[in-house]
Amino acid sequence: MKHSVTARMRVIVALAAAAVTAVALTGCSGSDDAGQSDEPLQFFLSGDANQGGGYAHMAEKYEEETGVKVEIVDIANDDLATKLRNAAQANDLPALARVGAVDPVWRRQATDLSDITDGSEIRTELSDRDDDGNVISLPSDITAVGMFINKTLFDQAGVAYPTSEDDIWTWDEYVAAVKQVQAATGTSYGMVMDKSSHRLKAFLYEFGSDYFQPDESGEFSTNDRTKVALEYFNSLNDDSFMPRSVWLSDADGNALFKSGDVVSYLSGSWQIADFAVNIADFEWASVYMPQEEERATNYGNAASIVVFEGPQQEAAHDFIKWLYEPENYTELSETSSFIPAVDGLDITYASHADAFDIYNQDIAASPAIVGDIKAMELQYGAQNVTTEGDPVRDETVKYLNGEQDVDTTIANINALFTDQLGALE
């Protein structure tokens, strides 16, 4: 692939940004057998009920097979991280957890899972590693950026959309098709896109951008295709094709699309479950991402699985090893409608299988730069180095609002990253 980060940046360490706090944690009683305990294995996570109760289902199966009870403690997403930090400081961590972020506060208490990944198809480029290169987290599943359309509007307008990898739109073709639907149906807007650098990053990749990367001294830069992409994005935000209120006034893109008055929506795989339940007034569909210089999406791990040091370490490790066996992880993915973080599995989804197939194909077709940048970001996270706000999003908003030109926008992003992130260690 023509894009790359320095080899040093390829050291993968996991941190998917997430905010969270937890409930009071209960210590586990020890036993004479090191690594074992008579107490249930406490498994802290967030949102299992919303994803079909997949982990709870697998915990029940594991108890049936082994007699070992895994207690799923489903905690509000906004609570998980802070309480895990508090638990680490009180030496009272649970046996294992599914977290949005591998936190520097307890990172050294996460145990080596390398024997689970060795020889497996687990996507360890999304794993965190300790200073010795040991794998200390496993990706639970994958999320990716993708395109949704209001299929009812397309059908009413008699406009075709891609249904195979052989007829994927270019961005110009996509815009033309959506404008045709918009005009034929009297729909207010052609497209909405979440106000997020995560979504914008996929857009940049497609235009051939290598995003923003540091050199050995920590000075950030980007290539010329970033400017091309930002100028194109700016041209779409015209309050006719795209509502400027989403990026400039924090309007809710999800709500706008659900209203039925928007032809298409650039968001991500996490919307599938929501739309399946909460859109009843029209048919929707996932379609392949339009492409330009590259065919790309932006993907990453939805969350990370970690096993903590303590009296239940061995038992928790055994459960995770069992969980990531292909047959069991397939069942978890099917129950929770996960995009799998394990390659080579045949997942049968209960609904919207075509949508998941599209995401899996877009991920497989994405260039190496997507994984390279993710690795770089995870490495900064493991070093507890973060930015104030979101420079890419925030500076792009200024550009869309006419406060600065595109060259100033790019220069500001590079300067902010250089000042706040610097060189990787």
C-alpha positions in Angstrom: 0.0 0.0 0.0 1.3 3.4 -0.9 0.3 4.9 2.5 2.1 4.0 5.7 3.1 5.2 9.1 6.6 4.6 10.5 7.4 1.1 11.5 7.7 2.2 15.1 4.0 3.3 15.0 3.0 -0.2 14.1 3.4 -1.3 17.7 -0.2 -2.0 18.5 -1.5 -1.0 21.9 -5.2 -0.8 22.3 -7.2 2.2 23.4 -10.5 2.9 21.8 -11.7 6.2 23.3 -14.6 5.7 25.7 -16.1 7.4 28.5 -17.6 5.5 31.4 -17.9 4.9 35.4 -19.1 1.8 37.2 -20.9 0.5 40.3 -19.4 -0.6 43.5 -17.1 -3.5 42.9 -17.2 -6.6 45.0 -13.9 -8.3 45.9 -13.5 -12.0 45.2 -12.6 -14.4 47.9 -9.4 -16.3 47.3 -8.7 -20.0 47.7 -5.8 -22.3 48.4 -5.5 -23.0 44.6 -3.8 -19.9 43.2 -5.8 -18.5 40.3 -9.1 -20.1 41.4 -12.0 -18.9 43.5 -15.4 -20.3 44.6 -17.0 -17.0 43.8 -18.6 -16.3 40.4 -16.4 -14.6 37.8 -17.5 -11.0 37.7 -17.6 -9.8 34.1 -18.1 -6.0 33.9 -19.5 -4.6 30.6 -22.0 -2.2 29.2 -24.9 -2.6 26.9 -25.2 -6.4 26.6 -29.0 -6.3 26.9 -29.1 -3.9 24.0 -27.0 -6.3 21.8 -29.2 -9.4 22.3 -27.7 -10.4 25.6 -24.9 -12.2 23.8 -22.4 -12.3 26.7 -25.1 -13.4 29.1 -26.1 -16.2 26.7 -22.5 -17.4 26.4 -22.0 -17.2 30.2 -25.0 -19.5 30.6 -23.6 -21.9 28.0 -20.2 -21.9 29.7 -21.7 -22.7 33.1 -23.6 -25.6 31.6 -20.4 -27.0 30.0 -17.9 -26.4 32.9 -19.9 -25.6 36.0 -18.1 -22.3 36.3 -20.5 -19.3 36.8 -19.7 -16.1 35.0 -21.7 -13.2 36.5 -22.5 -10.5 33.9 -22.6 -7.1 35.6 -24.1 -4.8 33.0 -23.1 -1.2 33.9 -24.3 2.1 32.4 -21.8 3.2 29.8 -21.2 6.5 31.5 -20.2 4.8 34.7 -17.8 2.0 33.7 -14.4 3.6 33.3 -14.3 5.8 36.4 -15.3 3.0 38.8 -12.8 0.6 37.1 -10.2 3.2 37.9 -11.4 3.5 41.4 -11.4 -0.3 41.7 -7.8 -0.5 40.4 -6.7 2.0 43.0 -8.5 0.0 45.7 -7.0 -3.3 44.5 -10.6 -4.5 43.9 -10.9 -5.1 40.2 -13.4 -7.7 38.8 -12.2 -10.9 37.1 -12.6 -9.5 33.6 -14.3 -6.6 31.7 -15.4 -5.4 28.3 -14.2 -1.9 28.1 -14.2 1.0 25.6 -10.7 1.9 26.6 -7.6 0.2 28.0 -6.9 2.7 30.8 -3.3 3.6 31.8 -4.5 3.5 35.4 -5.1 -0.3 35.4 -3.2 -1.3 32.2 -0.4 -3.0 34.2 -3.1 -5.2 35.9 -4.4 -6.5 32.6 -2.9 -10.0 32.0 -1.2 -11.6 29.0 -3.6 -13.2 26.5 -1.0 -14.1 23.9 -1.6 -17.8 24.1 -5.2 -17.2 23.0 -4.2 -15.1 20.0 -1.2 -17.3 18.9 -2.3 -19.2 15.8 -5.7 -17.7 15.9 -7.5 -15.4 13.4 -8.3 -12.8 16.0 -7.5 -9.3 14.6 -4.7 -8.4 17.0 -4.0 -5.2 15.1 -6.9 -4.0 17.3 -5.3 -5.3 20.5 -3.3 -3.5 23.2 0.2 -4.8 24.0 2.3 -4.2 27.1 5.9 -3.0 27.0 7.1 -6.5 26.3 4.8 -7.0 23.3 2.4 -9.3 25.1 -1.3 -9.0 24.0 -3.3 -7.7 27.0 -6.7 -7.1 25.3 -8.8 -8.7 22.6 -11.2 -6.8 20.3 -14.7 -7.7 21.3 -16.1 -6.9 17.8 -15.7 -4.3 15.1 -17.6 -1.1 14.2 -17.3 0.6 10.8 -18.5 3.7 9.0 -21.1 3.1 6.3 -23.8 4.5 4.2 -27.5 4.1 4.6 -30.3 5.1 2.2 -34.0 5.7 2.4 -34.8 2.8 0.0 -38.5 3.9 -0.2 -37.4 7.2 -1.7 -35.1 5.5 -4.2 -37.8 3.1 -5.3 -40.3 6.0 -5.6 -37.9 7.9 -7.8 -36.9 4.8 -9.8 -33.2 5.4 -9.2 -30.9 2.4 -8.8 -28.3 2.0 -6.1 -25.3 -0.4 -5.8 -26.2 -3.9 -4.9 -22.9 -5.6 -5.5 -19.2 -4.7 -5.5 -19.2 -4.5 -9.2 -21.3 -1.3 -9.3 -20.1 0.8 -6.4 -20.7 4.5 -6.9 -17.9 7.1 -7.2 -18.7 10.1 -5.0 -19.8 12.1 -8.0 -22.1 9.3 -9.1 -23.5 9.0 -5.6 -24.2 12.7 -5.3 -25.9 12.7 -8.7 -28.1 9.8 -7.8 -29.1 11.2 -4.5 -29.9 14.6 -6.0 -32.1 12.8 -8.6 -34.0 11.1 -5.8 -34.2 14.3 -3.8 -35.7 16.2 -6.8 -38.1 13.5 -7.8 -39.5 13.0 -4.3 -39.4 16.6 -2.9 -37.2 15.5 -0.1 -35.6 18.3 1.9 -32.0 17.0 2.0 -29.9 14.5 0.1 -27.5 13.5 2.8 -26.6 13.9 6.4 -23.4 12.9 8.0 -22.6 12.6 11.8 -20.5 15.5 13.2 -17.6 13.3 13.9 -14.0 13.0 12.9 -14.5 9.2 12.9 -17.0 9.6 10.0 -14.9 12.3 8.3 -11.8 10.1 8.5 -13.5 7.5 6.3 -14.3 10.3 3.8 -10.7 11.4 3.8 -9.3 7.9 3.2 -11.6 7.5 0.2 -10.1 10.6 -1.4 -6.6 9.2 -0.9 -5.7 11.2 2.2 -3.1 9.6 4.5 -4.7 11.5 7.4 -2.4 13.3 9.9 0.9 11.6 11.0 4.0 12.6 12.9 7.5 12.3 11.8 10.3 11.2 14.1 10.4 14.6 15.7 6.7 14.6 16.4 5.7 17.2 13.7 2.5 16.3 12.0 1.7 16.6 8.3 -0.7 15.2 5.7 -0.7 14.7 1.9 -2.3 16.8 -0.8 -5.4 14.6 -1.0 -6.6 15.8 2.4 -7.2 19.2 0.9 -9.1 17.8 -2.0 -11.3 15.8 0.3 -12.1 18.7 2.6 -12.9 21.0 -0.3 -15.3 18.3 -1.7 -16.9 17.9 1.8 -17.3 21.7 2.0 -19.1 21.7 -1.3 -21.7 19.2 -0.1 -22.5 21.3 3.0 -24.7 23.8 1.1 -27.9 23.6 3.1 -29.6 22.0 0.1 -27.8 18.7 -0.4 -26.6 18.6 3.2 -28.1 20.5 6.1 -25.5 22.8 7.6 -27.2 22.5 11.0 -25.7 19.1 11.7 -22.0 20.2 11.6 -22.6 23.8 12.6 -25.4 23.6 15.1 -25.3 20.1 16.5 -28.6 18.9 14.9 -29.1 15.2 15.2 -28.3 13.4 11.9 -29.9 10.2 13.2 -33.2 11.9 14.0 -33.1 13.7 10.6 -32.7 10.4 8.7 -35.4 8.7 10.8 -37.8 11.6 9.9 -37.9 10.3 6.3 -37.0 13.7 4.9 -33.3 12.8 4.1 -32.3 10.5 1.2 -29.1 9.1 2.7 -27.1 9.0 5.9 -23.3 8.5 6.4 -23.0 6.9 9.8 -22.0 3.4 10.9 -22.8 -0.2 11.6 -24.0 0.5 15.1 -27.2 2.0 13.6 -28.4 -1.3 12.2 -29.9 -2.5 15.4 -31.5 0.9 16.1 -33.0 1.3 12.6 -34.4 -2.3 12.7 -36.4 -1.4 15.8 -37.1 2.3 15.4 -37.8 2.9 11.7 -41.2 1.8 10.7 -42.4 4.5 8.2 -40.1 3.7 5.4 -37.7 1.0 4.2 -34.0 1.6 4.7 -30.9 -0.2 3.3 -27.2 -0.3 3.8 -25.2 0.4 0.6 -21.6 0.3 -0.2 -19.6 3.4 0.6 -18.9 5.5 -2.5 -15.3 5.6 -3.5 -12.9 8.0 -5.1 -9.1 7.4 -5.1 -9.6 4.5 -2.6 -12.3 2.2 -1.5 -12.3 2.6 2.2 -14.2 2.7 5.5 -13.0 3.6 8.9 -13.2 0.8 11.3 -12.0 -0.2 14.8 -12.7 -2.3 17.8 -16.1 -1.6 19.4 -14.6 -2.5 22.8 -11.8 -4.5 24.3 -11.9 -7.7 26.5 -9.4 -7.7 29.4 -8.6 -10.2 32.2 -7.3 -8.7 35.4 -4.7 -10.1 37.8 -6.1 -11.6 41.0 -7.3 -14.8 42.5 -9.7 -15.5 39.6 -7.2 -14.7 36.8 -6.7 -18.3 35.6 -10.5 -19.1 35.6 -11.3 -15.8 33.8 -8.5 -16.6 31.3 -10.0 -20.0 30.6 -13.4 -18.5 30.0 -12.0 -16.0 27.4 -10.0 -18.7 25.7 -13.2 -20.7 25.4 -15.2 -17.7 24.2 -12.8 -17.0 21.3 -12.9 -20.6 20.1 -14.4 -20.2 16.5 -17.6 -22.1 17.3 -18.3 -20.1 20.5 -17.3 -16.7 19.1 -19.5 -17.3 16.0 -22.4 -18.0 18.4 -21.6 -14.8 20.3 -21.5 -12.8 17.1 -24.8 -14.2 15.8 -26.6 -13.6 19.1 -25.3 -10.0 19.5 -25.2 -9.1 15.8 -21.5 -8.3 15.9 -19.2 -7.7 13.0 -16.6 -10.3 14.1 -13.2 -9.4 15.2 -12.1 -12.9 14.2 -11.4 -13.6 10.5 -12.6 -16.6 8.6 -16.0 -17.1 10.4 -19.3 -17.7 8.7 -21.7 -15.6 10.6 -25.5 -16.1 10.1 -27.3 -13.0 11.2 -30.9 -13.3 12.2 -31.8 -10.1 10.4 -30.3 -7.6 8.0 -27.6 -10.0 6.9 -27.1 -8.1 3.7 -26.2 -5.0 5.7 -23.6 -6.8 7.7 -22.2 -8.4 4.5 -21.6 -4.9 3.0 -19.8 -3.8 6.1 -17.6 -6.8 6.1 -16.8 -6.3 2.4 -16.0 -2.6 2.9 -13.7 -3.5 5.8 -11.9 -6.2 3.8 -11.4 -3.8 0.9 -10.0 -0.9 3.0 -6.3 0.1 2.5 -3.6 -0.5 5.0 -3.6 3.1 6.1 -6.8 2.6 8.0 -5.2 0.0 10.3 -1.9 2.0 10.5 -3.6 5.2 11.7 -5.7 3.1 14.2 -2.4 1.6 15.5 -0.9 5.1 15.9 -3.9 6.4 17.8 -4.0 3.4 20.1 -0.3 3.9 20.9 -0.9 7.5 21.9 -3.8 6.3 24.0 -1.7 3.8 25.8 0.8 6.5 26.6 -2.1 8.5 28.1 -1.5 11.2 25.5 -4.6 12.9 24.2 -5.8 16.1 22.5 -8.0 18.8 23.9 -11.2 18.4 22.0 -11.1 17.0 18.5 -8.8 19.1 16.2 -9.9 17.5 13.0 -13.6 18.0 13.7 -13.3 21.4 15.4 -11.1 22.9 12.7 -13.3 21.5 9.9 -16.3 23.2 11.5 -14.5 26.5 11.3 -13.8 25.9 7.7 -17.4 25.0 6.9 -18.5 28.1 8.8 -16.3 30.3 6.6 -14.1 31.3 9.5 -10.9 30.1 7.8 -9.9 28.7 4.4 -8.9 25.1 3.8 -5.1 25.7 3.9 -5.5 27.3 7.3 -7.7 24.5 8.5 -5.0 21.9 7.6 -2.2 23.9 9.1 -4.1 24.3 12.3 -4.8 20.6 12.6 -1.2 19.8 12.0 -0.1 22.4 14.6 -2.6 21.2 17.2 -1.5 17.6 16.8 2.1 18.5 16.9 1.7 20.6 20.1 -0.6 18.2 22.0 0.6 14.7 20.8 4.2 15.1 19.6 6.4 12.1 18.9 5.5 8.5 19.8 7.8 6.9 22.4 
